[in-house]
Amino acid sequence: MATAPVEKKVTAASAGAYVGSTALLAALVAVQDNSRLIEWMPNGATPFVLALIPAAITFVGGWGTKHTPRTGNLR
């Protein structure tokens, strides 16, 4: 098993996924009583469109974070 430290990219993407998912759940709770905020979307597309929020935050977090240089042999 590898004992290398966790890369900054993985940490940033994981934190982004957590924050994005939490924000999405909070938005869904807020919208539950006020569906006008998402009524412009077709019902079948709503889950897919809403799932893009944490995915986009995760992508930006992983893309924007610098790569952690690896040292040594990590077989």
Steps between C-alpha positions, in 0.01 A plus 500: 500500500631845411592731784533816292319812622166590346543737209366854530287437191321210667444699817369802307270290282366308801434821691331645192277197464401521866427873490318471168285212619420680825406815309286297262315331786445837668365640174266204460366551852442869423333420167280229646236756598568729204528292183486810280881516519541181299171477309670627183676162469325193359425251780719228347800732469486648850712236681765508228521880493517521880772233510719727287547740792724279718663353188596846376634604841704178521638551149603859569659403832702219344594699192606813685712332765868441430632148468699369796843385378573136579836396635642153522371174359127447561435146377 
